[in-house]
Amino acid sequence: MNINATLFLQAIVFAILVWFTMRYVWPPLAKALDERAAKITAGLSAADKAKAELATAQQQVSKQLSAARDDAAKRLADAERAAQSMIEEAKSRAGEEAAKILAHAKAEAAQEVAKARDTLRDQVAQLAVKGAEQILKREVNAGVHADLLNRLQTEL
């Protein structure tokens, strides 16, 4: 065989191989590459979308957290105000109760003083009668001299 014929035959076989590859091998490879590129593109767009959703979710979480903090601060302030109000109310009730107890104690003390004065007057009147009895060396009748004893008692 001649070099020209071999070269020509190899060129024909090469052309058939190129045609076969272009016809049957290359389209599935190109299709697989296109599908792979589409999957990568879809994955990248999904990742970008997930990043955007994550950023939105983080903003919403920060807003809700801020709102929760504000709400907690308001509730704490309300609780403190309510506690102060209860304390002031308890103080005023305690003051009123103390005033009542003091007034009652003063009234009792005044009654005790009055009772003691009355008792003391009676005792002084009895002592005066006994003293007068001894001075006069005779018995003074309390029933007969009741008016005199009453005047003596009121003077004391």
C-alpha positions as CSV (number, residue, x, y, z in Angstrom):
1,M,0.0,0.0,0.0
2,N,0.9,3.4,-0.8
3,I,1.4,6.2,1.7
4,N,-1.1,8.3,-0.1
5,A,-3.8,5.6,0.0
6,T,-3.1,5.0,3.7
7,L,-3.3,8.7,4.4
8,F,-6.5,9.0,2.3
9,L,-8.0,6.0,4.1
10,Q,-7.0,7.4,7.5
11,A,-8.6,10.8,6.6
12,I,-11.8,9.0,5.6
13,V,-11.8,7.0,8.9
14,F,-11.1,10.2,10.8
15,A,-13.9,12.0,9.0
16,I,-16.3,9.1,9.9
17,L,-15.2,9.2,13.5
18,V,-15.7,13.0,13.6
19,W,-19.2,12.6,12.0
20,F,-20.1,9.8,14.4
21,T,-18.8,11.8,17.4
22,M,-20.7,14.9,16.3
23,R,-23.8,12.9,15.6
24,Y,-24.1,10.5,18.5
25,V,-21.5,11.3,21.2
26,W,-21.3,15.1,21.3
27,P,-25.1,15.9,21.7
28,P,-25.5,13.8,24.9
29,L,-22.3,15.3,26.3
30,A,-23.4,18.9,25.4
31,K,-26.8,18.1,26.8
32,A,-25.2,16.8,30.1
33,L,-23.0,19.9,30.3
34,D,-26.0,22.2,29.6
35,E,-28.0,20.4,32.3
36,R,-25.1,20.6,34.7
37,A,-24.7,24.4,34.0
38,A,-28.5,24.8,34.5
39,K,-28.3,23.0,37.8
40,I,-25.4,25.1,38.9
41,T,-27.2,28.3,37.9
42,A,-30.4,27.1,39.7
43,G,-28.3,26.3,42.8
44,L,-26.6,29.7,42.7
45,S,-30.0,31.5,42.3
46,A,-31.5,29.4,45.1
47,A,-28.5,30.3,47.3
48,D,-29.0,34.0,46.5
49,K,-32.7,33.7,47.2
50,A,-31.9,31.9,50.5
51,K,-29.5,34.7,51.5
52,A,-32.1,37.3,50.8
53,E,-34.7,35.3,52.8
54,L,-32.2,34.9,55.6
55,A,-31.5,38.6,55.6
56,T,-35.3,39.3,55.7
57,A,-35.8,36.8,58.4
58,Q,-33.0,38.3,60.5
59,Q,-34.6,41.8,60.1
60,Q,-37.9,40.4,61.2
61,V,-36.3,38.6,64.2
62,S,-34.5,41.8,65.2
63,K,-37.8,43.8,64.9
64,Q,-39.7,41.2,67.0
65,L,-36.9,41.1,69.5
66,S,-36.9,44.9,69.7
67,A,-40.7,44.9,70.1
68,A,-40.4,42.2,72.8
69,R,-37.8,44.3,74.7
70,D,-40.0,47.4,74.5
71,D,-43.0,45.4,75.7
72,A,-41.0,43.9,78.6
73,A,-39.7,47.4,79.5
74,K,-43.3,48.7,79.4
75,R,-44.5,45.9,81.6
76,L,-41.7,46.3,84.0
77,A,-42.4,50.1,84.3
78,D,-46.1,49.3,84.8
79,A,-45.3,46.8,87.5
80,E,-43.0,49.3,89.2
81,R,-45.8,51.9,89.0
82,A,-48.3,49.5,90.4
83,A,-45.9,48.5,93.2
84,Q,-45.3,52.2,94.1
85,S,-49.1,52.7,94.1
86,M,-49.6,49.8,96.4
87,I,-46.8,51.0,98.7
88,E,-48.3,54.5,98.9
89,E,-51.8,53.0,99.5
90,A,-50.4,50.8,102.2
91,K,-48.6,53.8,103.8
92,S,-51.7,55.9,103.8
93,R,-53.8,53.0,105.2
94,A,-51.1,52.5,107.9
95,G,-51.1,56.2,108.7
96,E,-54.9,56.2,109.0
97,E,-54.8,53.1,111.2
98,A,-52.1,54.6,113.3
99,A,-54.2,57.8,113.7
100,K,-57.2,55.7,114.7
101,I,-55.2,53.7,117.2
102,L,-53.7,56.9,118.6
103,A,-57.1,58.5,118.9
104,H,-58.4,55.4,120.6
105,A,-55.5,55.3,123.0
106,K,-55.9,59.0,123.8
107,A,-59.6,58.5,124.4
108,E,-58.8,55.5,126.7
109,A,-56.2,57.5,128.5
110,A,-58.6,60.4,129.0
111,Q,-61.2,58.0,130.3
112,E,-58.6,56.4,132.7
113,V,-57.6,59.9,133.8
114,A,-61.2,60.9,134.4
115,K,-61.8,57.6,136.3
116,A,-58.7,58.1,138.3
117,R,-59.8,61.7,139.2
118,D,-63.2,60.5,140.2
119,T,-61.7,57.7,142.3
120,L,-59.2,60.2,143.8
121,R,-62.1,62.7,144.6
122,D,-64.0,59.9,146.3
123,Q,-61.0,58.9,148.3
124,V,-60.2,62.6,149.2
125,A,-63.8,63.1,150.2
126,Q,-63.7,60.0,152.4
127,L,-60.4,61.1,153.9
128,A,-61.9,64.6,154.5
129,V,-64.9,63.1,156.2
130,K,-62.7,60.9,158.3
131,G,-60.5,63.8,159.2
132,A,-63.4,66.0,160.0
133,E,-64.9,63.1,162.1
134,Q,-61.7,62.9,164.0
135,I,-61.5,66.6,164.4
136,L,-65.1,66.9,165.6
137,K,-64.7,63.6,167.5
138,R,-68.0,62.5,166.2
139,E,-69.3,60.7,163.3
140,V,-70.5,62.6,160.2
141,N,-73.5,60.9,158.5
142,A,-72.8,60.6,154.8
143,G,-76.5,60.4,153.9
144,V,-77.4,63.5,155.9
145,H,-74.5,65.5,154.6
146,A,-74.6,64.3,150.9
147,D,-75.1,67.7,149.6
148,L,-72.0,69.0,151.5
149,L,-70.0,66.0,150.3
150,N,-71.0,66.5,146.7
151,R,-69.9,70.2,146.8
152,L,-66.6,69.1,148.4
153,Q,-66.2,66.5,145.7
154,T,-66.8,69.0,142.8
155,E,-64.4,71.5,144.4
156,L,-61.6,69.0,144.4
